[in-house]
């Protein structure tokens, strides 16, 4: 991979979240909590999905960098956004361990400090469930993508099973507190389409994790042209 900017985080506006204190703890607990889910299939899904990434890549909500090891040589520039300080520190350390160079930005998905139509691939894995304003985040993704660019995603979504969806609704507030704001019943694919994306996704199960986050959507989304989106 071509040398880019330093792995040292770029300072920007700090995240202001009602879950800020718990987020600092989750920065430590996040990898151990996801460990079983990673070995039970998520790691393989990351690798398969990210094989499609190319060019200038922006990953939103990069967290502790579980995707970093899976980016292919076709990625010639990597920008990682993460608004939580503890996560950014772990992110920088993992980049160093994998001998990867990337630019780390302190920025939420709703406000990406990047020019219009400047990115080939945007990556979002287990992020759009957590952002405060998913529609704003998706509009930002559409804004920074080049006309032929794609959003690659793995997101847990609202269940199609009425029983599991009811469980998600019932446990939503408790889960949000535990999982630092994660909305387990968010209809993310519908939001993507409403924000002007053509979406291709497979339904899979996130084994090794609590049942309310079992339903996963894995796929890619392309920004529709203005004329097409208006019809």
C-alpha positions in Angstrom: 0.0 0.0 0.0 1.3 3.4 -0.9 2.6 5.6 2.0 0.0 8.1 3.1 -0.3 10.5 6.0 0.8 9.6 9.5 -1.1 7.2 11.7 -1.2 9.9 14.4 -4.8 11.0 14.8 -5.8 14.3 13.3 -7.3 16.5 15.9 -10.8 17.8 15.3 -14.1 18.3 17.2 -14.5 15.9 20.0 -17.6 13.7 20.0 -20.4 14.8 22.4 -22.4 11.7 23.1 -24.7 10.9 26.1 -22.8 7.6 26.2 -19.3 9.3 26.2 -18.2 7.8 29.6 -19.3 4.3 28.7 -17.7 4.7 25.2 -14.3 5.1 27.0 -14.9 1.8 28.8 -16.1 0.2 25.6 -12.9 1.1 23.8 -11.3 -1.4 26.2 -14.1 -4.0 26.2 -15.0 -3.8 22.5 -12.6 -6.4 21.0 -13.1 -9.0 23.8 -16.9 -8.7 23.5 -16.8 -9.2 19.8 -14.2 -12.0 19.8 -16.6 -14.9 19.5 -18.6 -13.2 16.8 -15.4 -12.5 14.9 -14.2 -16.1 14.9 -17.7 -17.4 14.2 -17.8 -15.7 10.8 -17.6 -12.0 11.0 -13.8 -11.9 10.3 -14.4 -14.0 7.1 -17.2 -11.6 6.1 -15.0 -8.6 6.6 -12.3 -10.1 4.4 -14.7 -11.0 1.6 -16.4 -7.6 1.6 -13.2 -5.6 1.8 -11.7 -7.4 -1.2 -14.0 -5.2 -3.2 -12.5 -1.9 -1.9 -10.3 0.1 -4.2 -8.8 3.5 -4.8 -9.3 6.2 -2.1 -11.1 4.5 0.7 -12.9 6.1 3.7 -14.0 4.0 6.5 -16.5 5.6 8.8 -16.5 4.7 12.5 -13.4 2.7 12.2 -13.4 1.8 15.9 -10.6 -0.4 17.1 -9.6 -1.2 13.4 -10.9 -4.8 13.0 -11.0 -4.1 9.2 -7.4 -2.9 8.8 -5.8 -6.3 8.1 -8.3 -7.0 5.3 -7.8 -4.1 2.9 -6.3 -5.2 -0.4 -3.5 -3.8 -2.4 -6.0 -2.1 -4.7 -6.5 0.5 -1.9 -3.9 3.2 -2.5 -5.2 5.7 0.1 -6.9 4.9 3.4 -8.8 7.4 5.6 -10.2 6.2 8.9 -12.8 8.3 10.7 -13.5 7.8 14.4 -15.0 10.4 16.8 -14.1 8.5 20.1 -10.7 9.2 21.5 -10.1 5.8 23.2 -11.0 4.1 19.9 -8.7 6.3 17.9 -5.8 5.4 20.2 -6.4 1.7 19.7 -6.9 2.3 16.0 -3.4 3.9 15.7 -1.8 1.1 17.6 -3.4 -1.6 15.4 -2.3 0.2 12.3 1.3 0.2 13.5 1.0 -3.6 14.4 -0.2 -4.3 10.8 2.4 -2.0 9.2 -0.5 0.0 7.6 -0.4 3.7 7.0 -3.6 5.7 7.0 -5.0 9.1 7.9 -7.0 9.1 11.1 -9.7 11.7 11.4 -11.6 12.8 14.5 -14.9 13.1 12.7 -18.4 11.7 13.0 -20.1 10.1 10.0 -22.5 13.0 9.8 -19.8 15.5 9.1 -17.0 14.1 6.9 -14.2 16.7 6.3 -13.7 15.6 2.7 -14.4 17.2 -0.6 -17.4 16.3 -2.8 -17.0 13.3 -5.1 -13.5 12.6 -3.8 -13.8 8.9 -2.6 -13.9 5.6 -4.5 -15.1 3.4 -1.7 -16.8 4.1 1.6 -16.8 1.3 4.2 -19.2 1.0 7.1 -19.2 -2.1 9.3 -21.5 -2.1 12.4 -21.6 1.7 12.4 -24.9 3.0 11.0 -26.8 1.4 13.9 -24.9 3.8 16.3 -24.8 7.2 14.6 -27.2 9.8 15.9 -28.5 10.8 12.5 -28.2 7.9 10.0 -29.9 9.9 7.2 -27.3 12.7 7.6 -24.5 10.1 7.6 -25.8 8.5 4.4 -26.2 11.8 2.7 -22.5 12.6 3.6 -21.5 9.2 2.2 -23.4 10.0 -1.0 -21.7 13.5 -1.1 -18.1 12.2 -0.9 -18.5 9.3 -3.2 -17.5 9.6 -6.8 -20.2 8.9 -9.4 -19.0 5.3 -9.8 -18.1 4.8 -6.1 -19.7 2.3 -3.7 -20.6 2.0 -0.1 -19.5 -1.4 1.2 -21.3 -2.4 4.4 -22.0 -5.0 7.1 -24.8 -3.7 9.4 -27.1 -5.4 11.8 -30.7 -4.5 11.1 -34.3 -4.8 12.1 -35.3 -8.4 12.1 -37.7 -9.8 9.5 -39.1 -12.2 12.0 -42.0 -10.5 13.8 -41.0 -12.2 17.1 -37.3 -11.2 17.0 -38.3 -7.7 15.8 -40.6 -7.5 18.9 -37.7 -8.5 21.1 -35.5 -5.8 19.5 -38.2 -3.3 20.2 -38.6 -4.4 23.8 -34.9 -4.5 24.6 -33.9 -1.4 22.6 -33.3 1.0 25.4 -31.4 -1.5 27.6 -29.3 -2.5 24.6 -28.6 1.2 23.7 -27.2 1.8 27.2 -25.1 -1.3 27.1 -23.9 -0.9 23.5 -23.1 2.8 23.6 -26.1 4.0 21.7 -26.5 1.1 19.2 -30.1 1.0 17.8 -30.6 -2.8 17.3 -33.9 -2.4 15.4 -32.8 0.3 12.8 -34.2 -0.4 9.3 -30.8 0.6 7.7 -31.4 -0.8 4.2 -34.6 1.2 3.9 -32.8 4.3 5.0 -30.1 3.7 2.4 -32.8 3.5 -0.3 -34.6 6.6 1.0 -31.3 8.5 0.8 -30.8 7.7 -2.9 -28.8 4.5 -2.9 -29.3 1.4 -5.0 -28.7 -1.5 -2.6 -27.6 -5.1 -3.1 -27.4 -7.1 0.2 -27.5 -10.6 1.6 -29.2 -11.5 4.8 -27.0 -13.4 7.2 -26.8 -14.3 10.9 -24.2 -12.8 13.2 -23.4 -16.0 15.1 -21.7 -15.7 18.5 -23.6 -12.6 19.5 -26.9 -11.8 21.3 -30.0 -12.7 19.3 -31.2 -9.2 19.0 -28.2 -8.3 16.8 -28.2 -11.6 14.8 -29.8 -10.2 11.6 -27.1 -8.8 9.4 -27.2 -7.1 6.0 -24.0 -7.5 4.0 -23.5 -5.9 0.6 -22.9 -2.8 -1.4 -24.8 0.4 -2.2 -24.3 2.7 -5.2 -25.4 6.3 -5.3 -28.2 6.8 -7.8 -28.0 9.7 -10.3 -30.2 12.7 -9.5 -32.5 12.1 -12.4 -32.9 8.4 -11.5 -33.4 9.1 -7.8 -36.1 11.6 -8.6 -38.3 9.2 -10.6 
